[in-house]
Amino acid sequence: MTTPEALETTTGTLTDEQQFEADLASVMQAAIEKHQKQQSLHEAEALYRVVLAARPGHADANFNLGMLTAQRGQYEAAALYFEAAIGTDPTQHIIYWAS
């Protein structure tokens, strides 16, 4: 995941695209934290969906939403998110499988 600091240009400011990516990374991080801490799965789900609305092919958001959906016992729906994650980044299938 790219950090906002890594996206800074030599002038110290972010381009619009870099700011968008930094904001998206922040939303994704907030979703992961809520999901991992089991604070609010509804909030985590909403945040994953925000990421997917901006980037439908976001592999990690698809995978994590698949995990959350599977935790709720909705296995068929979860499979669709897993398929999307692997389809977006087939090199990560082993990492996703190990999770």
C-alpha positions, -999 to +999 in steps of 0.1 A: +000+000+000+014+034-010+016+059+018+008+096+013+044+104+022+057+082-007+034+100-031+047+135-024+062+153-053+095+171-051+076+203-042+060+186-012+025+187-025+003+159-040-012+159-074-050+154-075-045+117-085-019+112-057-043+128-032-071+105-044-049+075-040-038+086-005-074+092+005-084+058-009-056+042+011-068+059+043-103+047+038-090+012+032-069+013+063-099+025+084-119-004+070-092-030+078-089-016+114-126-018+120-127-053+105-097-066+125-109-052+158-145-064+151-156-029+162-183-025+136-185-049+107-213-027+092-189+003+091-160-019+077-183-031+050-194+004+041-158+015+039-148-014+017-177-005-005-165+031-008-132+018-020-149-005-045-171+023-057-139+042-066-119+012-077-141-018-085-110-039-092-093-032-059-081-066-050-076-061-013-110-045-008-127-073-027-108-099-007-115-083+027-152-078+018-152-115+009-138-124+043-163-102+060-192-117+040-179-152+048-178-144+085-215-137+082-221-171+067-229-158+033-205-181+014-219-178-021-217-140-019-182-142-004-171-163-033-179-136-058-156-111-039-128-137-037-131-144-075-130-106-081-099-103-059-081-131-077-092-120-111-078-085-104-044-097-092-039-134-100-003-133-085-018-129-051-040-160-051-016-179-028-016-151-003-054-149-004-057-187-001-034-188+029-055-162+047 
